[in-house]
Amino acid sequence: MDINDLRSLLTVLGLLCFLGIAAWAYSSKARKGFDEAAQIPFTEEDLPGESSRQSKKG
């Protein structure tokens, strides 16, 4: 096994890892978590310490 065989093997392993991550990202199991995470900026709940920062501004 020379260096070119090792490079080829690493390329194939990298491709397999990429395809595995892409399959996971587009799976229906992951969609629920992604949808919840996408709504985080729109929640009405105050973050800890947020009300004290607003009272100092005004």
N, C-alpha and C positions, 0 to 999 in steps of 0.2 A: 504494500500500500504506500503510494507516494503522496506528496502534498496535494496533487490535483484530485486524487480520489477523496481525500479528506475535505477539500473544498466542495466537491460535488455532493458529498454526504451532508455537509452543513447547509448547503443550498436547499436540498430536498427537505431536510428537517425544518428549516426556516419557513419554507412554503407550507408544510403540513401544520406548523404552529399558526401561521397566518390564516389558513383555511379553517382551522379549529376555532380561532377567536372570532372570525367572521360568522361562522355557523352559530356560535353561541350568541353573538350580538343580535342576530336576526331571528333567533328562536322565539317561540311564543312564550316560553317560560321566563325569559328575560324581559319581555315587553312590559309586564306589570311593574317591575321595578324601575324601568326607564320612564314609564309614564308618570309614576309617583315622583321621581326625581325631577322631571320636567316641570312639575307644578309647584315645586318648592319656592321659587321667587314670587309666586302669586298668592301665597298663604297670608292670611290676615294676622297670624299670631306674631306677637312681639318677641324679638330675640332677647336673651338676658342682657341687661345693661343698655338696651336701646332707649328705654324711656328716660333714663338719666341723661343721656346725650342730648335728647330733644329738649329737655327742660333747661339745659345750660345754654342752648342756642337762643331760645326765645325769651 
